């Protein structure tokens, strides 16, 4: 499962909790969400949104930059053949008043 591969990869590089669902009230953490996927010729493709939560907003932006740097290295794994940044942007949750950035990645894996 690509979410678990990415979660384990980010946990080894970043010094913040890396979650697949919001299960606690940490002030600084990463949340991974798969937003789409496909498979062709035994190669799987996934689109993942990785959200960086922190306070203040600048800290969320810095964490987003750390995520992008870490994700550049994920293709070094044997089970991931490509990772491309689709987009990243300020994605502050105004309803819950939580600062966050979101980086969207297209990943090809086995």
Gaussian input, Z-matrix of N, CA and C with variables (Angstrom, degrees):
# hf/3-21g

backbone

0 1
 N
 C     1     B1
 C     2     B2     1     A1
 N     3     B3     2     A2     1     D1
 C     4     B4     3     A3     2     D2
 C     5     B5     4     A4     3     D3
 N     6     B6     5     A5     4     D4
 C     7     B7     6     A6     5     D5
 C     8     B8     7     A7     6     D6
 N     9     B9     8     A8     7     D7
 C    10    B10     9     A9     8     D8
 C    11    B11    10    A10     9     D9
 N    12    B12    11    A11    10    D10
 C    13    B13    12    A12    11    D11
 C    14    B14    13    A13    12    D12
 N    15    B15    14    A14    13    D13
 C    16    B16    15    A15    14    D14
 C    17    B17    16    A16    15    D15
 N    18    B18    17    A17    16    D16
 C    19    B19    18    A18    17    D17
 C    20    B20    19    A19    18    D18
 N    21    B21    20    A20    19    D19
 C    22    B22    21    A21    20    D20
 C    23    B23    22    A22    21    D21
 N    24    B24    23    A23    22    D22
 C    25    B25    24    A24    23    D23
 C    26    B26    25    A25    24    D24
 N    27    B27    26    A26    25    D25
 C    28    B28    27    A27    26    D26
 C    29    B29    28    A28    27    D27
 N    30    B30    29    A29    28    D28
 C    31    B31    30    A30    29    D29
 C    32    B32    31    A31    30    D30
 N    33    B33    32    A32    31    D31
 C    34    B34    33    A33    32    D32
 C    35    B35    34    A34    33    D33
 N    36    B36    35    A35    34    D34
 C    37    B37    36    A36    35    D35
 C    38    B38    37    A37    36    D36
 N    39    B39    38    A38    37    D37
 C    40    B40    39    A39    38    D38
 C    41    B41    40    A40    39    D39
 N    42    B42    41    A41    40    D40
 C    43    B43    42    A42    41    D41
 C    44    B44    43    A43    42    D42
 N    45    B45    44    A44    43    D43
 C    46    B46    45    A45    44    D44
 C    47    B47    46    A46    45    D45
 N    48    B48    47    A47    46    D46
 C    49    B49    48    A48    47    D47
 C    50    B50    49    A49    48    D48
 N    51    B51    50    A50    49    D49
 C    52    B52    51    A51    50    D50
 C    53    B53    52    A52    51    D51
 N    54    B54    53    A53    52    D52
 C    55    B55    54    A54    53    D53
 C    56    B56    55    A55    54    D54
 N    57    B57    56    A56    55    D55
 C    58    B58    57    A57    56    D56
 C    59    B59    58    A58    57    D57
 N    60    B60    59    A59    58    D58
 C    61    B61    60    A60    59    D59
 C    62    B62    61    A61    60    D60
 N    63    B63    62    A62    61    D61
 C    64    B64    63    A63    62    D62
 C    65    B65    64    A64    63    D63
 N    66    B66    65    A65    64    D64
 C    67    B67    66    A66    65    D65
 C    68    B68    67    A67    66    D66
 N    69    B69    68    A68    67    D67
 C    70    B70    69    A69    68    D68
 C    71    B71    70    A70    69    D69
 N    72    B72    71    A71    70    D70
 C    73    B73    72    A72    71    D71
 C    74    B74    73    A73    72    D72
 N    75    B75    74    A74    73    D73
 C    76    B76    75    A75    74    D74
 C    77    B77    76    A76    75    D75
 N    78    B78    77    A77    76    D76
 C    79    B79    78    A78    77    D77
 C    80    B80    79    A79    78    D78
 N    81    B81    80    A80    79    D79
 C    82    B82    81    A81    80    D80
 C    83    B83    82    A82    81    D81
 N    84    B84    83    A83    82    D82
 C    85    B85    84    A84    83    D83
 C    86    B86    85    A85    84    D84
 N    87    B87    86    A86    85    D85
 C    88    B88    87    A87    86    D86
 C    89    B89    88    A88    87    D87
 N    90    B90    89    A89    88    D88
 C    91    B91    90    A90    89    D89
 C    92    B92    91    A91    90    D90
 N    93    B93    92    A92    91    D91
 C    94    B94    93    A93    92    D92
 C    95    B95    94    A94    93    D93
 N    96    B96    95    A95    94    D94
 C    97    B97    96    A96    95    D95
 C    98    B98    97    A97    96    D96
 N    99    B99    98    A98    97    D97
 C   100   B100    99    A99    98    D98
 C   101   B101   100   A100    99    D99
 N   102   B102   101   A101   100   D100
 C   103   B103   102   A102   101   D101
 C   104   B104   103   A103   102   D102
 N   105   B105   104   A104   103   D103
 C   106   B106   105   A105   104   D104
 C   107   B107   106   A106   105   D105
 N   108   B108   107   A107   106   D106
 C   109   B109   108   A108   107   D107
 C   110   B110   109   A109   108   D108
 N   111   B111   110   A110   109   D109
 C   112   B112   111   A111   110   D110
 C   113   B113   112   A112   111   D111
 N   114   B114   113   A113   112   D112
 C   115   B115   114   A114   113   D113
 C   116   B116   115   A115   114   D114
 N   117   B117   116   A116   115   D115
 C   118   B118   117   A117   116   D116
 C   119   B119   118   A118   117   D117
 N   120   B120   119   A119   118   D118
 C   121   B121   120   A120   119   D119
 C   122   B122   121   A121   120   D120
 N   123   B123   122   A122   121   D121
 C   124   B124   123   A123   122   D122
 C   125   B125   124   A124   123   D123
 N   126   B126   125   A125   124   D124
 C   127   B127   126   A126   125   D125
 C   128   B128   127   A127   126   D126
 N   129   B129   128   A128   127   D127
 C   130   B130   129   A129   128   D128
 C   131   B131   130   A130   129   D129
 N   132   B132   131   A131   130   D130
 C   133   B133   132   A132   131   D131
 C   134   B134   133   A133   132   D132
 N   135   B135   134   A134   133   D133
 C   136   B136   135   A135   134   D134
 C   137   B137   136   A136   135   D135
 N   138   B138   137   A137   136   D136
 C   139   B139   138   A138   137   D137
 C   140   B140   139   A139   138   D138
 N   141   B141   140   A140   139   D139
 C   142   B142   141   A141   140   D140
 C   143   B143   142   A142   141   D141
 N   144   B144   143   A143   142   D142
 C   145   B145   144   A144   143   D143
 C   146   B146   145   A145   144   D144
 N   147   B147   146   A146   145   D145
 C   148   B148   147   A147   146   D146
 C   149   B149   148   A148   147   D147
 N   150   B150   149   A149   148   D148
 C   151   B151   150   A150   149   D149
 C   152   B152   151   A151   150   D150
 N   153   B153   152   A152   151   D151
 C   154   B154   153   A153   152   D152
 C   155   B155   154   A154   153   D153
 N   156   B156   155   A155   154   D154
 C   157   B157   156   A156   155   D155
 C   158   B158   157   A157   156   D156
 N   159   B159   158   A158   157   D157
 C   160   B160   159   A159   158   D158
 C   161   B161   160   A160   159   D159
 N   162   B162   161   A161   160   D160
 C   163   B163   162   A162   161   D161
 C   164   B164   163   A163   162   D162
 N   165   B165   164   A164   163   D163
 C   166   B166   165   A165   164   D164
 C   167   B167   166   A166   165   D165
 N   168   B168   167   A167   166   D166
 C   169   B169   168   A168   167   D167
 C   170   B170   169   A169   168   D168
 N   171   B171   170   A170   169   D169
 C   172   B172   171   A171   170   D170
 C   173   B173   172   A172   171   D171
 N   174   B174   173   A173   172   D172
 C   175   B175   174   A174   173   D173
 C   176   B176   175   A175   174   D174
 N   177   B177   176   A176   175   D175
 C   178   B178   177   A177   176   D176
 C   179   B179   178   A178   177   D177
 N   180   B180   179   A179   178   D178
 C   181   B181   180   A180   179   D179
 C   182   B182   181   A181   180   D180
 N   183   B183   182   A182   181   D181
 C   184   B184   183   A183   182   D182
 C   185   B185   184   A184   183   D183
 N   186   B186   185   A185   184   D184
 C   187   B187   186   A186   185   D185
 C   188   B188   187   A187   186   D186
 N   189   B189   188   A188   187   D187
 C   190   B190   189   A189   188   D188
 C   191   B191   190   A190   189   D189
 N   192   B192   191   A191   190   D190
 C   193   B193   192   A192   191   D191
 C   194   B194   193   A193   192   D192
 N   195   B195   194   A194   193   D193
 C   196   B196   195   A195   194   D194
 C   197   B197   196   A196   195   D195
 N   198   B198   197   A197   196   D196
 C   199   B199   198   A198   197   D197
 C   200   B200   199   A199   198   D198
 N   201   B201   200   A200   199   D199
 C   202   B202   201   A201   200   D200
 C   203   B203   202   A202   201   D201
 N   204   B204   203   A203   202   D202
 C   205   B205   204   A204   203   D203
 C   206   B206   205   A205   204   D204
 N   207   B207   206   A206   205   D205
 C   208   B208   207   A207   206   D206
 C   209   B209   208   A208   207   D207
 N   210   B210   209   A209   208   D208
 C   211   B211   210   A210   209   D209
 C   212   B212   211   A211   210   D210
 N   213   B213   212   A212   211   D211
 C   214   B214   213   A213   212   D212
 C   215   B215   214   A214   213   D213
 N   216   B216   215   A215   214   D214
 C   217   B217   216   A216   215   D215
 C   218   B218   217   A217   216   D216
 N   219   B219   218   A218   217   D217
 C   220   B220   219   A219   218   D218
 C   221   B221   220   A220   219   D219
 N   222   B222   221   A221   220   D220
 C   223   B223   222   A222   221   D221
 C   224   B224   223   A223   222   D222
 N   225   B225   224   A224   223   D223
 C   226   B226   225   A225   224   D224
 C   227   B227   226   A226   225   D225
 N   228   B228   227   A227   226   D226
 C   229   B229   228   A228   227   D227
 C   230   B230   229   A229   228   D228
 N   231   B231   230   A230   229   D229
 C   232   B232   231   A231   230   D230
 C   233   B233   232   A232   231   D231
 N   234   B234   233   A233   232   D232
 C   235   B235   234   A234   233   D233
 C   236   B236   235   A235   234   D234
 N   237   B237   236   A236   235   D235
 C   238   B238   237   A237   236   D236
 C   239   B239   238   A238   237   D237
 N   240   B240   239   A239   238   D238
 C   241   B241   240   A240   239   D239
 C   242   B242   241   A241   240   D240
 N   243   B243   242   A242   241   D241
 C   244   B244   243   A243   242   D242
 C   245   B245   244   A244   243   D243
 N   246   B246   245   A245   244   D244
 C   247   B247   246   A246   245   D245
 C   248   B248   247   A247   246   D246
 N   249   B249   248   A248   247   D247
 C   250   B250   249   A249   248   D248
 C   251   B251   250   A250   249   D249
 N   252   B252   251   A251   250   D250
 C   253   B253   252   A252   251   D251
 C   254   B254   253   A253   252   D252
 N   255   B255   254   A254   253   D253
 C   256   B256   255   A255   254   D254
 C   257   B257   256   A256   255   D255
 N   258   B258   257   A257   256   D256
 C   259   B259   258   A258   257   D257
 C   260   B260   259   A259   258   D258
 N   261   B261   260   A260   259   D259
 C   262   B262   261   A261   260   D260
 C   263   B263   262   A262   261   D261
 N   264   B264   263   A263   262   D262
 C   265   B265   264   A264   263   D263
 C   266   B266   265   A265   264   D264
 N   267   B267   266   A266   265   D265
 C   268   B268   267   A267   266   D266
 C   269   B269   268   A268   267   D267
 N   270   B270   269   A269   268   D268
 C   271   B271   270   A270   269   D269
 C   272   B272   271   A271   270   D270
 N   273   B273   272   A272   271   D271
 C   274   B274   273   A273   272   D272
 C   275   B275   274   A274   273   D273
 N   276   B276   275   A275   274   D274
 C   277   B277   276   A276   275   D275
 C   278   B278   277   A277   276   D276
 N   279   B279   278   A278   277   D277
 C   280   B280   279   A279   278   D278
 C   281   B281   280   A280   279   D279
 N   282   B282   281   A281   280   D280
 C   283   B283   282   A282   281   D281
 C   284   B284   283   A283   282   D282
 N   285   B285   284   A284   283   D283
 C   286   B286   285   A285   284   D284
 C   287   B287   286   A286   285   D285
 N   288   B288   287   A287   286   D286
 C   289   B289   288   A288   287   D287
 C   290   B290   289   A289   288   D288
 N   291   B291   290   A290   289   D289
 C   292   B292   291   A291   290   D290
 C   293   B293   292   A292   291   D291
 N   294   B294   293   A293   292   D292
 C   295   B295   294   A294   293   D293
 C   296   B296   295   A295   294   D294
 N   297   B297   296   A296   295   D295
 C   298   B298   297   A297   296   D296
 C   299   B299   298   A298   297   D297
 N   300   B300   299   A299   298   D298
 C   301   B301   300   A300   299   D299
 C   302   B302   301   A301   300   D300
 N   303   B303   302   A302   301   D301
 C   304   B304   303   A303   302   D302
 C   305   B305   304   A304   303   D303
 N   306   B306   305   A305   304   D304
 C   307   B307   306   A306   305   D305
 C   308   B308   307   A307   306   D306
 N   309   B309   308   A308   307   D307
 C   310   B310   309   A309   308   D308
 C   311   B311   310   A310   309   D309
 N   312   B312   311   A311   310   D310
 C   313   B313   312   A312   311   D311
 C   314   B314   313   A313   312   D312
 N   315   B315   314   A314   313   D313
 C   316   B316   315   A315   314   D314
 C   317   B317   316   A316   315   D315
 N   318   B318   317   A317   316   D316
 C   319   B319   318   A318   317   D317
 C   320   B320   319   A319   318   D318
 N   321   B321   320   A320   319   D319
 C   322   B322   321   A321   320   D320
 C   323   B323   322   A322   321   D321
 N   324   B324   323   A323   322   D322
 C   325   B325   324   A324   323   D323
 C   326   B326   325   A325   324   D324
 N   327   B327   326   A326   325   D325
 C   328   B328   327   A327   326   D326
 C   329   B329   328   A328   327   D327

   B1=1.4506
   B2=1.5266
   B3=1.3174
   B4=1.4595
   B5=1.5301
   B6=1.3144
   B7=1.4704
   B8=1.5338
   B9=1.3252
   B10=1.4703
   B11=1.5247
   B12=1.3322
   B13=1.4675
   B14=1.5290
   B15=1.3277
   B16=1.4654
   B17=1.5282
   B18=1.3115
   B19=1.4720
   B20=1.5311
   B21=1.3142
   B22=1.4619
   B23=1.5314
   B24=1.3232
   B25=1.4638
   B26=1.5308
   B27=1.3282
   B28=1.4682
   B29=1.5273
   B30=1.3279
   B31=1.4711
   B32=1.5167
   B33=1.3363
   B34=1.4600
   B35=1.5258
   B36=1.3350
   B37=1.4594
   B38=1.5310
   B39=1.3366
   B40=1.4656
   B41=1.5219
   B42=1.3042
   B43=1.4625
   B44=1.5299
   B45=1.3304
   B46=1.4651
   B47=1.5251
   B48=1.3334
   B49=1.4620
   B50=1.5297
   B51=1.3394
   B52=1.4633
   B53=1.5216
   B54=1.3365
   B55=1.4595
   B56=1.5217
   B57=1.3333
   B58=1.4573
   B59=1.5246
   B60=1.3104
   B61=1.4628
   B62=1.5182
   B63=1.3098
   B64=1.4620
   B65=1.5169
   B66=1.3351
   B67=1.4500
   B68=1.5227
   B69=1.3051
   B70=1.4621
   B71=1.5216
   B72=1.2755
   B73=1.4675
   B74=1.5242
   B75=1.3144
   B76=1.4615
   B77=1.5289
   B78=1.3042
   B79=1.4635
   B80=1.5171
   B81=1.3470
   B82=1.4562
   B83=1.5268
   B84=1.3333
   B85=1.4568
   B86=1.5220
   B87=1.3322
   B88=1.4523
   B89=1.5189
   B90=1.3217
   B91=1.4604
   B92=1.5278
   B93=1.3479
   B94=1.4674
   B95=1.5222
   B96=1.3436
   B97=1.4610
   B98=1.5280
   B99=1.3178
   B100=1.4641
   B101=1.5193
   B102=1.3351
   B103=1.4644
   B104=1.5226
   B105=1.3366
   B106=1.4592
   B107=1.5049
   B108=1.3327
   B109=1.4522
   B110=1.5161
   B111=1.3311
   B112=1.4603
   B113=1.5183
   B114=1.3502
   B115=1.4578
   B116=1.5234
   B117=1.3356
   B118=1.4630
   B119=1.5248
   B120=1.3213
   B121=1.4681
   B122=1.5334
   B123=1.3253
   B124=1.4720
   B125=1.5221
   B126=1.3122
   B127=1.4609
   B128=1.5226
   B129=1.3217
   B130=1.4651
   B131=1.5231
   B132=1.3136
   B133=1.4630
   B134=1.5231
   B135=1.3132
   B136=1.4627
   B137=1.5232
   B138=1.3112
   B139=1.4566
   B140=1.5178
   B141=1.3280
   B142=1.4611
   B143=1.5174
   B144=1.3139
   B145=1.4633
   B146=1.5214
   B147=1.3112
   B148=1.4573
   B149=1.5203
   B150=1.3275
   B151=1.4592
   B152=1.5207
   B153=1.3187
   B154=1.4652
   B155=1.5245
   B156=1.3214
   B157=1.4580
   B158=1.5238
   B159=1.3230
   B160=1.4536
   B161=1.5208
   B162=1.3175
   B163=1.4536
   B164=1.5164
   B165=1.2889
   B166=1.4532
   B167=1.5268
   B168=1.3120
   B169=1.4578
   B170=1.5335
   B171=1.3211
   B172=1.4641
   B173=1.5233
   B174=1.3071
   B175=1.4590
   B176=1.5305
   B177=1.3310
   B178=1.4702
   B179=1.5271
   B180=1.3179
   B181=1.4658
   B182=1.5263
   B183=1.3262
   B184=1.4694
   B185=1.5255
   B186=1.3277
   B187=1.4586
   B188=1.5234
   B189=1.3150
   B190=1.4660
   B191=1.5310
   B192=1.3159
   B193=1.4683
   B194=1.5260
   B195=1.3262
   B196=1.4668
   B197=1.5284
   B198=1.3260
   B199=1.4657
   B200=1.5257
   B201=1.3257
   B202=1.4676
   B203=1.5226
   B204=1.3246
   B205=1.4626
   B206=1.5312
   B207=1.3140
   B208=1.4695
   B209=1.5209
   B210=1.3157
   B211=1.4673
   B212=1.5312
   B213=1.3235
   B214=1.4683
   B215=1.5215
   B216=1.3302
   B217=1.4620
   B218=1.5249
   B219=1.3216
   B220=1.4575
   B221=1.5267
   B222=1.3152
   B223=1.4669
   B224=1.5310
   B225=1.3280
   B226=1.4633
   B227=1.5296
   B228=1.3218
   B229=1.4643
   B230=1.5319
   B231=1.3180
   B232=1.4579
   B233=1.5271
   B234=1.3370
   B235=1.4668
   B236=1.5238
   B237=1.3326
   B238=1.4698
   B239=1.5243
   B240=1.3353
   B241=1.4692
   B242=1.5267
   B243=1.3321
   B244=1.4636
   B245=1.5261
   B246=1.3251
   B247=1.4638
   B248=1.5187
   B249=1.3270
   B250=1.4633
   B251=1.5214
   B252=1.3240
   B253=1.4602
   B254=1.5202
   B255=1.3178
   B256=1.4602
   B257=1.5311
   B258=1.3407
   B259=1.4660
   B260=1.5228
   B261=1.3149
   B262=1.4681
   B263=1.5153
   B264=1.3367
   B265=1.4586
   B266=1.5261
   B267=1.3324
   B268=1.4613
   B269=1.5316
   B270=1.3154
   B271=1.4656
   B272=1.5340
   B273=1.3255
   B274=1.4564
   B275=1.5180
   B276=1.3259
   B277=1.4619
   B278=1.5319
   B279=1.3152
   B280=1.4683
   B281=1.5245
   B282=1.3271
   B283=1.4750
   B284=1.5187
   B285=1.3409
   B286=1.4649
   B287=1.5239
   B288=1.3291
   B289=1.4611
   B290=1.5289
   B291=1.3565
   B292=1.4582
   B293=1.5221
   B294=1.3354
   B295=1.4553
   B296=1.5218
   B297=1.3341
   B298=1.4556
   B299=1.5262
   B300=1.3098
   B301=1.4545
   B302=1.5210
   B303=1.3106
   B304=1.4545
   B305=1.5265
   B306=1.3283
   B307=1.4636
   B308=1.5301
   B309=1.3219
   B310=1.4636
   B311=1.5263
   B312=1.3428
   B313=1.4523
   B314=1.5130
   B315=1.3438
   B316=1.4618
   B317=1.5221
   B318=1.3325
   B319=1.4568
   B320=1.5240
   B321=1.3217
   B322=1.4649
   B323=1.5181
   B324=1.3379
   B325=1.4624
   B326=1.5129
   B327=1.3407
   B328=1.4607
   B329=1.5113
   A1=108.15
   A2=116.52
   A3=121.40
   A4=112.46
   A5=117.40
   A6=118.98
   A7=110.56
   A8=116.65
   A9=120.01
   A10=111.15
   A11=117.35
   A12=120.66
   A13=109.96
   A14=116.74
   A15=121.21
   A16=110.42
   A17=116.70
   A18=120.63
   A19=110.75
   A20=117.10
   A21=120.79
   A22=111.29
   A23=116.54
   A24=120.61
   A25=110.84
   A26=116.57
   A27=120.07
   A28=111.94
   A29=116.92
   A30=119.99
   A31=112.01
   A32=117.65
   A33=119.92
   A34=112.25
   A35=117.37
   A36=120.88
   A37=112.92
   A38=116.92
   A39=121.22
   A40=111.20
   A41=115.54
   A42=121.62
   A43=110.94
   A44=116.33
   A45=122.37
   A46=108.09
   A47=118.49
   A48=119.66
   A49=110.88
   A50=115.90
   A51=122.33
   A52=106.53
   A53=116.17
   A54=121.79
   A55=112.09
   A56=115.20
   A57=120.61
   A58=110.59
   A59=116.51
   A60=122.29
   A61=107.43
   A62=115.68
   A63=119.15
   A64=108.17
   A65=114.20
   A66=119.84
   A67=112.93
   A68=116.85
   A69=119.72
   A70=109.50
   A71=115.65
   A72=120.24
   A73=111.79
   A74=115.93
   A75=119.96
   A76=109.04
   A77=116.82
   A78=119.85
   A79=112.11
   A80=116.62
   A81=121.36
   A82=107.92
   A83=115.98
   A84=119.72
   A85=110.78
   A86=115.39
   A87=124.23
   A88=108.07
   A89=116.75
   A90=122.39
   A91=108.21
   A92=116.28
   A93=122.24
   A94=109.24
   A95=116.19
   A96=121.23
   A97=109.61
   A98=116.05
   A99=120.41
   A100=107.50
   A101=116.50
   A102=119.99
   A103=112.93
   A104=116.99
   A105=119.86
   A106=110.59
   A107=115.90
   A108=119.79
   A109=111.80
   A110=114.57
   A111=121.22
   A112=108.00
   A113=115.21
   A114=120.47
   A115=109.05
   A116=116.13
   A117=121.81
   A118=108.51
   A119=116.35
   A120=122.13
   A121=112.03
   A122=116.23
   A123=123.64
   A124=114.33
   A125=117.58
   A126=121.71
   A127=107.34
   A128=115.66
   A129=120.91
   A130=109.07
   A131=115.69
   A132=122.38
   A133=107.98
   A134=116.01
   A135=120.37
   A136=109.57
   A137=114.65
   A138=121.53
   A139=106.34
   A140=116.18
   A141=121.72
   A142=110.21
   A143=115.28
   A144=121.96
   A145=107.05
   A146=116.25
   A147=121.34
   A148=107.47
   A149=114.56
   A150=121.11
   A151=110.00
   A152=115.85
   A153=123.29
   A154=108.66
   A155=116.72
   A156=122.69
   A157=109.57
   A158=116.94
   A159=121.69
   A160=109.32
   A161=115.23
   A162=122.46
   A163=106.86
   A164=118.92
   A165=131.62
   A166=111.79
   A167=115.88
   A168=122.45
   A169=111.37
   A170=116.55
   A171=120.28
   A172=111.05
   A173=117.49
   A174=122.00
   A175=111.20
   A176=117.75
   A177=121.50
   A178=109.82
   A179=117.45
   A180=121.34
   A181=110.93
   A182=117.29
   A183=120.79
   A184=111.31
   A185=116.86
   A186=120.81
   A187=110.64
   A188=117.08
   A189=121.69
   A190=110.87
   A191=117.28
   A192=120.89
   A193=110.84
   A194=117.42
   A195=121.25
   A196=110.73
   A197=116.83
   A198=121.35
   A199=109.84
   A200=117.26
   A201=120.84
   A202=110.90
   A203=117.76
   A204=120.95
   A205=110.53
   A206=116.88
   A207=120.78
   A208=111.29
   A209=117.14
   A210=120.01
   A211=111.74
   A212=118.32
   A213=120.46
   A214=110.62
   A215=117.01
   A216=121.92
   A217=113.34
   A218=119.19
   A219=119.87
   A220=112.37
   A221=118.24
   A222=121.09
   A223=112.05
   A224=117.69
   A225=121.42
   A226=111.16
   A227=116.99
   A228=121.35
   A229=109.95
   A230=116.30
   A231=120.98
   A232=113.03
   A233=117.39
   A234=120.23
   A235=114.13
   A236=117.84
   A237=122.29
   A238=108.36
   A239=117.00
   A240=118.53
   A241=113.58
   A242=118.82
   A243=119.76
   A244=110.12
   A245=115.38
   A246=121.33
   A247=107.11
   A248=116.01
   A249=121.15
   A250=109.59
   A251=115.87
   A252=120.59
   A253=108.34
   A254=116.63
   A255=122.39
   A256=109.16
   A257=116.05
   A258=121.17
   A259=108.92
   A260=116.07
   A261=120.89
   A262=108.25
   A263=115.41
   A264=119.79
   A265=110.68
   A266=113.90
   A267=121.22
   A268=107.19
   A269=116.49
   A270=121.84
   A271=109.57
   A272=115.70
   A273=121.43
   A274=110.96
   A275=115.48
   A276=122.74
   A277=107.46
   A278=116.79
   A279=121.00
   A280=112.05
   A281=118.27
   A282=120.16
   A283=111.59
   A284=115.59
   A285=120.02
   A286=112.48
   A287=115.79
   A288=122.25
   A289=111.32
   A290=115.03
   A291=121.49
   A292=108.61
   A293=115.42
   A294=120.41
   A295=109.63
   A296=115.66
   A297=120.29
   A298=109.56
   A299=114.44
   A300=123.24
   A301=106.61
   A302=116.73
   A303=120.73
   A304=109.45
   A305=114.99
   A306=121.88
   A307=106.75
   A308=116.48
   A309=121.98
   A310=107.85
   A311=115.57
   A312=122.06
   A313=111.00
   A314=116.18
   A315=123.19
   A316=105.99
   A317=116.31
   A318=121.41
   A319=109.82
   A320=117.04
   A321=123.44
   A322=106.83
   A323=116.26
   A324=120.52
   A325=110.40
   A326=115.57
   A327=121.59
   A328=110.86
   D1=123.78
   D2=-173.18
   D3=-63.00
   D4=-33.77
   D5=179.25
   D6=-60.09
   D7=-41.13
   D8=-179.86
   D9=-70.30
   D10=-37.63
   D11=176.52
   D12=-59.85
   D13=-47.79
   D14=-179.58
   D15=-66.28
   D16=-42.03
   D17=179.82
   D18=-58.73
   D19=-48.27
   D20=-179.75
   D21=-64.68
   D22=-39.49
   D23=178.15
   D24=-61.36
   D25=-49.12
   D26=-178.43
   D27=-66.89
   D28=-35.43
   D29=179.01
   D30=-62.39
   D31=-32.44
   D32=-179.24
   D33=-76.26
   D34=-21.25
   D35=-175.64
   D36=-103.49
   D37=-40.99
   D38=-174.57
   D39=-97.50
   D40=148.76
   D41=-178.49
   D42=-102.09
   D43=47.47
   D44=176.33
   D45=-140.24
   D46=158.48
   D47=175.32
   D48=-62.05
   D49=137.35
   D50=177.55
   D51=-117.89
   D52=113.20
   D53=-170.65
   D54=-117.08
   D55=158.21
   D56=172.87
   D57=-108.89
   D58=-5.67
   D59=169.82
   D60=-155.04
   D61=154.69
   D62=-178.42
   D63=-78.21
   D64=103.14
   D65=-175.88
   D66=-114.99
   D67=-0.99
   D68=177.80
   D69=-149.55
   D70=179.23
   D71=-177.89
   D72=-112.91
   D73=44.01
   D74=174.80
   D75=-60.71
   D76=149.91
   D77=177.34
   D78=-84.96
   D79=-23.45
   D80=-178.88
   D81=-134.89
   D82=118.28
   D83=-178.19
   D84=-163.86
   D85=169.45
   D86=177.72
   D87=-114.16
   D88=139.55
   D89=177.06
   D90=-125.06
   D91=127.91
   D92=-178.09
   D93=-106.87
   D94=134.19
   D95=178.01
   D96=-140.27
   D97=126.38
   D98=175.50
   D99=-83.23
   D100=126.62
   D101=-177.21
   D102=-109.44
   D103=-7.22
   D104=178.08
   D105=-178.48
   D106=166.94
   D107=178.55
   D108=-173.30
   D109=165.32
   D110=177.79
   D111=-158.81
   D112=176.05
   D113=176.95
   D114=-148.24
   D115=135.99
   D116=177.51
   D117=-149.95
   D118=131.78
   D119=178.05
   D120=51.86
   D121=43.99
   D122=176.80
   D123=69.05
   D124=6.72
   D125=175.22
   D126=-105.71
   D127=127.16
   D128=178.63
   D129=-95.09
   D130=147.03
   D131=177.98
   D132=-127.38
   D133=138.32
   D134=179.04
   D135=-139.63
   D136=148.26
   D137=170.26
   D138=-110.67
   D139=122.86
   D140=-178.90
   D141=-119.56
   D142=135.88
   D143=171.37
   D144=-101.86
   D145=123.86
   D146=178.88
   D147=-115.36
   D148=114.43
   D149=-176.17
   D150=-99.62
   D151=134.06
   D152=178.73
   D153=-109.40
   D154=114.06
   D155=179.98
   D156=-103.97
   D157=135.51
   D158=174.53
   D159=-170.97
   D160=168.63
   D161=175.54
   D162=-133.00
   D163=133.57
   D164=-1.14
   D165=-75.99
   D166=-175.76
   D167=-178.37
   D168=-56.65
   D169=-40.04
   D170=179.64
   D171=-58.87
   D172=-39.00
   D173=178.86
   D174=-65.73
   D175=-36.63
   D176=175.51
   D177=-65.14
   D178=-39.38
   D179=177.82
   D180=-65.89
   D181=-41.13
   D182=177.01
   D183=-63.36
   D184=-42.53
   D185=178.48
   D186=-63.06
   D187=-38.43
   D188=175.95
   D189=-59.95
   D190=-40.78
   D191=177.74
   D192=-64.88
   D193=-38.73
   D194=176.79
   D195=-63.80
   D196=-40.24
   D197=177.90
   D198=-61.59
   D199=-45.62
   D200=-178.87
   D201=-61.76
   D202=-41.68
   D203=177.98
   D204=-64.24
   D205=-43.06
   D206=-179.85
   D207=-65.10
   D208=-39.11
   D209=-177.76
   D210=-70.44
   D211=-23.96
   D212=175.15
   D213=-61.78
   D214=-27.33
   D215=-176.56
   D216=-89.93
   D217=-7.92
   D218=-174.41
   D219=-66.97
   D220=-26.07
   D221=179.32
   D222=-69.87
   D223=-7.80
   D224=174.14
   D225=-71.22
   D226=-17.80
   D227=178.56
   D228=-72.16
   D229=153.08
   D230=179.59
   D231=-70.66
   D232=-25.61
   D233=-176.22
   D234=-96.40
   D235=3.27
   D236=177.30
   D237=-124.78
   D238=126.35
   D239=-178.16
   D240=-105.33
   D241=-17.37
   D242=178.80
   D243=-159.85
   D244=143.78
   D245=174.70
   D246=-143.42
   D247=119.94
   D248=-179.46
   D249=-123.45
   D250=136.32
   D251=174.32
   D252=-74.39
   D253=120.98
   D254=177.73
   D255=-82.20
   D256=-50.82
   D257=178.24
   D258=-167.60
   D259=162.90
   D260=171.18
   D261=-148.79
   D262=149.03
   D263=-171.91
   D264=-166.71
   D265=162.48
   D266=173.57
   D267=-68.29
   D268=126.56
   D269=-176.34
   D270=-132.11
   D271=43.77
   D272=-176.81
   D273=-55.63
   D274=132.61
   D275=179.25
   D276=-85.80
   D277=97.69
   D278=-174.83
   D279=-72.65
   D280=-27.86
   D281=179.14
   D282=-67.28
   D283=-42.63
   D284=-179.16
   D285=-96.39
   D286=-1.43
   D287=179.84
   D288=54.97
   D289=52.53
   D290=178.99
   D291=-124.58
   D292=127.69
   D293=177.30
   D294=-74.27
   D295=136.18
   D296=175.90
   D297=-157.01
   D298=152.66
   D299=169.44
   D300=-117.63
   D301=154.49
   D302=177.93
   D303=-129.36
   D304=132.03
   D305=173.91
   D306=-117.01
   D307=130.95
   D308=-178.53
   D309=-110.10
   D310=128.28
   D311=-176.86
   D312=-121.36
   D313=142.53
   D314=170.36
   D315=-102.93
   D316=122.66
   D317=-173.94
   D318=-123.82
   D319=136.16
   D320=172.24
   D321=-111.33
   D322=133.49
   D323=-175.15
   D324=-152.57
   D325=169.38
   D326=-179.22
   D327=-100.39

